[in-house]
């Protein structure tokens, strides 16, 4: 579509004006996902649109309706009337999406029965935050909207601590540090994220735990929660995760998934305010690879 005088200005505003079915926030989300092009080039929400500019965009397939309950075994680390902590296995998608309409964590949660929060949307009951499909470890799910809002507020205030274990290639020059770099969609591959000018601020703290030939075991603490944040920051450092096909490729002997594990959560109970801490050891593929180095 071609922009006229009325649509001049920020790209997200222009797109919402040109397509009445899009809200400005949806238009911005499409741009951040690499689904909008301005005069043939990948566009950002704040890009300037001038009369005569050509805008192209596509919308991802929508998953509608409430997911079905499925009987899928889950390892519950904590379960009370307000929230659960699940030790997610690698390879499990968190919520239904195009190409993954069943077998997700959401389907498994519904299979447990009981009440779940819908504060995050009908298609994502209980889900407070996400883990990538290949990432293993601890994830929260809220059983009611009050708990969901309280946990989400802790995430926003950065008082909910998330610590990961990662196996990276090579040995970082420093044994600890802070990785900062704004993260946005990679303009050359929309499946990837990258450190880019104009991206969303992101900050990761890391600590080297152990070194072995060709690889290092690293502990990472998230101070923000951007898509693929640890994977992107460690790749930018020059030490991509072992097994990460998207960011570093999979080498012989590496498991076919990024060796990243959500090891520890520290938070306050969403209703009682009691301080809580949960840990889960890495799964067999992670420990077997590390012990075999």
C-alpha positions in Angstrom: 0.0 0.0 0.0 1.1 3.6 -0.7 1.1 6.2 2.0 -0.7 9.5 1.5 -0.4 12.8 3.3 -2.6 11.7 6.2 -0.4 8.6 6.8 2.9 10.6 7.0 4.8 10.2 10.3 5.9 7.2 12.4 5.6 3.8 10.6 3.4 2.1 13.3 1.0 5.1 13.2 0.9 5.1 9.4 0.2 1.4 9.2 -2.6 1.6 11.7 -4.2 4.5 9.7 -3.8 2.6 6.4 -5.3 -0.6 7.7 -8.3 -0.1 10.1 -8.0 -3.7 11.3 -4.6 -3.0 12.8 -4.1 -1.2 16.1 -0.9 0.9 16.5 0.5 -1.5 19.0 -0.1 -4.5 16.6 1.5 -2.5 13.8 4.6 -1.9 16.0 4.7 -5.6 17.0 4.6 -6.7 13.3 7.5 -4.3 12.6 9.6 -5.6 15.5 9.0 -9.1 14.2 10.4 -8.3 10.8 7.1 -8.5 9.0 6.9 -4.9 7.7 8.9 -3.5 4.8 9.2 0.2 3.9 10.2 0.8 0.3 11.5 -2.7 0.1 13.7 -2.6 3.3 13.0 -4.0 6.7 11.3 -1.4 8.8 11.1 -0.4 12.5 8.1 1.0 14.3 9.7 4.5 14.6 10.8 4.8 11.0 9.6 7.9 9.2 6.9 7.4 6.5 6.5 10.1 3.8 3.8 10.5 1.2 4.4 8.1 -1.7 6.3 5.6 0.4 5.4 2.0 -0.2 4.5 -0.2 2.8 4.3 -4.0 2.7 3.4 -6.2 5.6 2.2 -9.7 6.4 0.4 -11.0 9.5 1.4 -14.3 11.0 -1.3 -17.0 11.1 -3.5 -16.6 14.2 -4.1 -19.4 16.7 -7.7 -18.8 17.9 -9.7 -20.3 20.7 -8.7 -21.9 24.0 -6.2 -24.7 23.7 -7.3 -28.3 24.6 -6.4 -30.1 27.7 -3.9 -32.9 27.1 -2.6 -35.6 29.4 1.2 -34.8 29.2 3.5 -35.7 32.1 5.0 -32.6 33.8 7.7 -32.4 36.5 6.2 -29.9 39.0 8.7 -28.3 41.4 6.0 -26.3 43.2 2.2 -26.4 43.1 -0.2 -24.4 45.2 -3.6 -22.7 44.6 -2.0 -19.6 43.2 0.9 -20.7 40.9 3.1 -23.6 39.8 6.7 -24.0 38.9 7.4 -26.5 36.1 10.7 -28.0 35.1 10.1 -27.8 31.3 11.9 -30.4 29.2 13.9 -29.3 26.1 11.8 -29.5 22.9 8.5 -28.5 24.5 6.9 -25.4 23.1 5.4 -23.1 25.8 2.1 -22.2 24.1 0.2 -23.0 20.9 1.5 -21.2 17.8 1.4 -21.8 14.1 2.8 -25.3 13.6 2.4 -26.2 17.3 -1.3 -26.5 18.0 -0.8 -29.4 20.6 1.7 -30.9 22.8 2.7 -27.6 24.4 3.2 -26.7 28.0 -0.2 -24.9 28.0 -1.9 -28.1 26.8 -0.2 -30.0 29.6 -1.1 -27.4 32.3 -4.8 -27.6 31.2 -4.5 -31.4 31.5 -3.6 -31.0 35.2 -7.0 -29.5 35.8 -8.0 -26.7 38.1 -8.1 -23.0 37.5 -5.7 -21.1 35.3 -5.2 -17.3 34.8 -6.3 -15.9 31.4 -4.6 -12.5 32.1 -2.1 -13.3 29.4 -4.8 -14.1 26.8 -7.1 -17.0 26.0 -4.5 -18.9 24.0 -1.9 -18.7 26.9 -3.7 -19.7 30.1 -1.3 -19.5 33.1 1.7 -18.3 31.2 3.6 -15.5 32.9 6.9 -15.7 31.0 8.4 -17.8 28.2 11.3 -20.2 27.5 12.4 -21.0 24.0 11.5 -24.4 22.7 15.0 -25.7 23.1 15.6 -24.3 26.5 15.0 -26.6 29.5 14.3 -25.6 33.1 12.1 -23.6 35.4 9.0 -21.7 34.3 6.1 -20.1 36.2 2.4 -20.5 35.5 -0.3 -18.6 37.4 -3.6 -20.3 38.5 -5.5 -17.0 38.9 -5.4 -13.5 37.6 -4.3 -11.9 40.9 -1.3 -14.2 41.1 -0.5 -13.5 37.4 -0.5 -9.8 37.9 1.7 -10.0 41.0 4.2 -12.2 39.3 4.2 -10.1 36.2 4.8 -7.0 38.4 7.9 -8.7 39.9 9.2 -9.4 36.5 8.7 -5.8 35.4 10.3 -4.5 38.6 13.2 -7.0 38.2 12.7 -8.4 41.6 12.0 -11.9 40.2 15.5 -13.4 39.7 16.1 -15.8 36.8 19.4 -17.7 36.6 20.5 -19.9 33.8 23.3 -22.4 33.1 24.8 -22.4 29.7 27.6 -24.3 27.9 29.4 -22.0 25.4 32.1 -22.6 22.9 35.5 -21.3 23.8 36.6 -19.5 26.9 35.5 -15.9 27.7 38.4 -13.5 28.2 36.9 -12.3 31.5 35.6 -14.7 34.2 32.6 -12.4 34.9 31.0 -9.4 33.4 27.9 -7.5 32.3 26.7 -7.9 28.7 24.7 -4.9 27.4 23.4 -4.3 23.9 20.0 -3.4 22.5 18.2 -6.4 21.0 16.0 -6.3 17.9 15.1 -8.4 14.9 18.1 -9.4 12.7 17.5 -7.6 9.4 19.1 -10.5 7.4 17.1 -13.3 9.0 13.8 -12.6 10.8 14.1 -15.8 12.8 17.1 -14.4 14.6 17.5 -11.6 17.0 20.7 -9.5 17.2 22.3 -6.5 19.0 21.1 -3.7 16.8 20.9 0.1 17.0 17.4 1.1 18.1 16.7 -2.3 19.7 15.2 -2.8 23.1 17.6 -2.3 26.0 19.0 -5.6 27.3 21.4 -6.6 30.1 22.8 -9.9 31.1 25.3 -10.7 33.9 27.5 -13.7 33.5 30.0 -15.7 35.6 32.3 -18.5 34.4 31.8 -21.6 36.6 34.1 -24.1 35.0 36.4 -24.5 31.9 36.9 -27.6 29.8 38.7 -28.2 26.5 36.9 -26.0 23.9 33.9 -25.1 26.1 33.0 -23.2 29.2 30.1 -23.6 31.7 28.6 -20.2 32.4 26.0 -18.9 34.8 23.8 -16.1 33.5 21.4 -13.8 35.3 18.8 -11.9 33.3 18.2 -8.3 34.2 15.8 -7.9 31.3 13.9 -10.5 29.4 14.2 -10.0 25.6 13.7 -12.7 23.0 16.7 -15.0 22.8 18.6 -12.6 25.1 21.2 -14.9 26.5 21.8 -16.6 23.1 22.2 -13.2 21.4 24.5 -11.6 24.1 26.8 -14.7 24.3 27.0 -14.8 20.5 27.9 -11.1 20.4 30.6 -11.9 23.0 32.1 -14.4 20.6 31.0 -17.5 22.5 27.7 -18.9 21.1 25.9 -21.7 22.9 26.9 -25.3 22.0 24.1 -26.9 20.0 22.5 -23.5 18.9 21.8 -24.1 15.2 20.3 -20.6 14.8 23.2 -18.6 16.2 26.3 -20.8 16.0 25.4 -24.0 14.2 25.5 -27.5 15.6 28.9 -29.2 15.7 29.6 -32.9 15.7 28.9 -34.4 19.2 26.7 -31.5 20.3 23.0 -32.1 21.2 20.6 -30.7 18.6 19.4 -27.9 20.8 20.9 -24.8 22.5 22.6 -26.0 25.8 20.7 -23.4 28.0 19.0 -24.4 31.2 16.8 -22.2 33.4 18.3 -23.3 36.7 17.0 -21.1 39.5 14.1 -18.8 40.2 13.9 -16.5 43.2 10.7 -14.6 43.8 8.1 -13.6 46.4 4.9 -15.6 46.7 2.3 -13.6 44.7 -0.3 -13.7 47.6 1.7 -14.1 50.9 4.8 -12.2 49.9 6.9 -15.1 51.3 10.4 -15.2 49.7 10.8 -18.4 47.7 13.7 -20.0 45.8 13.5 -23.0 43.3 16.2 -24.9 41.5 16.2 -27.7 39.0 19.3 -29.6 37.8 20.0 -29.7 34.0 18.6 -32.6 32.0 20.7 -35.6 30.8 21.7 -34.2 27.4 23.2 -31.2 29.1 25.2 -33.0 31.8 26.2 -35.9 29.5 27.7 -33.5 27.0 29.5 -31.5 29.7 30.9 -34.6 31.5 32.1 -36.0 28.1 34.3 -33.0 27.3 
